[in-house]
């Protein structure tokens, strides 16, 4: 029983983050949006948790808050470029920031990497299932060409917003949830 409690004391934050991610992915799948009432409390509670945990651990609350803020910045930095050109919703960016607030820098970065692979696989699967692969490949090359030639994030965001209604969208909260939870499991953080 004491081993279970010891393991749970170390892994509960990962289980909590996983549960929030599953719920956010569900909402994103239904509404194509991750709402602020999920993301902002996730970020702020991650800051509070880190400050309190590091304070109790003897490393100091300021150290914990610093690591949490750094993780938040990493989470923002991973998806902010895609958001700035209209390729990602703000809720997805804030969801990654929430992950960073709880699990800090390196875990957030690697969870993002796994999520990006999951997102690519899901996007390809959506294309294959839609049986409109030529249309989607043409859109991909058209968008890539826009990014290379326009190079103005505001103009790219405007173009993306105009095109949004004609595209099949991937609710990116789903790959974030799957990728992050897979990474947690792979690293043994959910034990």
C-alpha positions in Angstrom: 0.0 0.0 0.0 2.8 2.4 0.8 4.4 1.8 -2.6 1.1 2.6 -4.3 0.8 5.8 -2.3 4.4 6.7 -3.1 3.9 6.1 -6.9 0.6 8.0 -6.8 2.2 11.0 -5.0 4.7 11.2 -7.9 2.3 10.5 -10.8 -0.9 12.3 -9.9 0.0 15.5 -11.7 0.4 13.6 -15.0 -2.9 11.8 -14.4 -4.6 15.2 -13.8 -3.1 16.7 -16.9 -4.1 13.6 -18.9 -7.7 13.9 -17.6 -7.9 17.6 -18.5 -6.4 16.8 -22.0 -9.0 14.1 -22.7 -11.8 16.4 -21.7 -10.3 19.3 -23.8 -9.9 16.9 -26.8 -13.6 15.9 -26.5 -14.8 19.5 -26.5 -12.4 20.4 -29.4 -13.7 17.4 -31.4 -17.3 18.6 -30.9 -16.9 22.4 -31.1 -13.5 22.9 -32.9 -12.5 25.0 -30.0 -10.7 24.5 -26.7 -12.4 27.0 -24.3 -10.7 29.4 -22.0 -12.5 28.0 -19.0 -10.3 24.9 -19.4 -7.0 26.5 -20.5 -6.7 29.4 -18.1 -7.4 27.4 -14.9 -5.0 24.7 -16.2 -2.2 27.3 -16.6 -2.8 29.1 -13.3 -3.2 25.9 -11.3 0.0 24.6 -12.8 1.8 27.7 -11.5 0.3 27.4 -8.1 1.0 23.6 -7.9 4.7 24.1 -8.9 5.2 27.0 -6.4 3.7 25.0 -3.6 5.3 21.7 -4.5 8.8 23.2 -4.8 8.2 25.1 -1.6 7.3 21.9 0.3 10.2 20.1 -1.3 12.6 22.6 0.1 13.7 24.1 -3.2 11.7 27.2 -2.8 8.4 28.4 -4.2 10.1 30.9 -6.5 12.1 28.1 -8.1 8.9 26.1 -8.7 7.1 29.1 -10.1 10.1 29.8 -12.4 10.1 26.3 -13.8 6.4 26.5 -14.3 6.6 29.8 -16.1 9.4 28.5 -18.3 7.3 25.4 -19.1 4.4 27.7 -20.0 6.7 29.7 -22.3 7.9 26.5 -24.0 4.3 25.4 -24.5 3.4 28.7 -26.0 6.5 28.7 -28.2 5.8 25.3 -29.7 2.4 26.3 -31.3 2.6 30.1 -31.5 4.2 30.1 -35.0 1.4 28.0 -36.4 -1.2 30.2 -34.7 0.4 33.4 -35.9 -0.2 32.4 -39.5 -3.7 31.1 -38.9 -2.9 27.4 -38.9 -3.9 26.8 -35.3 -6.5 27.9 -32.8 -5.6 30.0 -29.8 -7.1 27.3 -27.5 -4.6 24.7 -28.8 -1.7 27.1 -28.0 -3.0 27.8 -24.5 -3.6 24.0 -24.0 0.1 23.4 -24.6 0.9 26.3 -22.3 -1.2 24.6 -19.6 0.8 21.4 -20.1 4.0 23.4 -19.7 2.7 25.0 -16.5 2.3 21.6 -14.9 5.2 19.5 -16.3 7.7 22.2 -17.2 10.1 22.5 -20.1 11.6 19.3 -21.4 8.5 17.1 -20.9 6.4 19.8 -22.7 8.8 20.0 -25.6 8.9 16.2 -26.1 5.1 15.9 -25.6 4.7 18.5 -28.4 7.0 16.5 -30.6 5.0 13.3 -30.2 1.8 15.3 -30.6 3.1 16.7 -33.9 3.7 13.2 -35.2 0.2 12.1 -34.0 -1.3 15.2 -35.7 0.5 14.4 -39.0 -0.7 10.8 -38.9 -4.3 11.9 -38.1 -4.2 14.5 -40.9 -3.0 12.0 -43.4 -5.7 9.5 -42.3 -8.3 12.2 -42.7 -7.1 12.9 -46.2 -7.1 9.2 -47.1 -10.6 8.6 -45.6 -12.0 11.7 -47.4 -11.0 10.2 -50.7 -10.1 13.8 -51.8 -6.3 13.4 -51.6 -5.6 15.4 -54.7 -7.5 18.4 -53.4 -5.8 18.2 -50.0 -2.3 17.8 -51.5 -3.0 20.8 -53.8 -4.1 22.8 -50.8 -1.0 21.8 -48.9 1.4 22.9 -51.6 -0.6 26.1 -52.1 -0.4 26.9 -48.4 3.3 26.0 -48.3 3.9 28.4 -51.3 2.0 31.2 -49.5 4.1 30.8 -46.4 7.3 31.0 -48.5 6.2 33.9 -50.6 3.9 36.1 -48.4 6.1 35.9 -45.2 3.8 38.3 -43.4 2.1 36.5 -40.4 -0.9 39.0 -40.4 -1.5 38.6 -44.1 -1.1 34.8 -43.8 -3.6 34.7 -40.9 -6.1 36.7 -43.0 -5.7 34.3 -46.0 -6.1 31.3 -43.7 -9.3 32.8 -42.1 -10.8 33.3 -45.6 -9.9 29.7 -46.6 -11.0 28.1 -43.3 -14.6 27.4 -44.3 -13.6 25.4 -47.4 -11.1 23.2 -45.5 -11.5 20.0 -43.5 -10.1 21.0 -40.1 -8.3 18.8 -37.6 -9.2 19.7 -34.0 -5.7 19.8 -32.7 -6.6 19.3 -29.1 -7.0 15.6 -30.1 -3.4 15.1 -31.2 -2.2 17.1 -28.3 -4.0 14.8 -25.9 -3.0 11.6 -27.6 0.6 12.6 -28.1 1.1 14.0 -24.6 -0.5 11.0 -22.9 1.5 8.6 -25.1 4.7 10.4 -24.1 3.7 10.3 -20.4 3.0 6.6 -20.7 6.2 5.9 -22.7 8.3 7.7 -20.0 6.6 5.8 -17.2 5.1 8.9 -15.7 1.7 7.4 -15.3 2.8 4.5 -13.1 
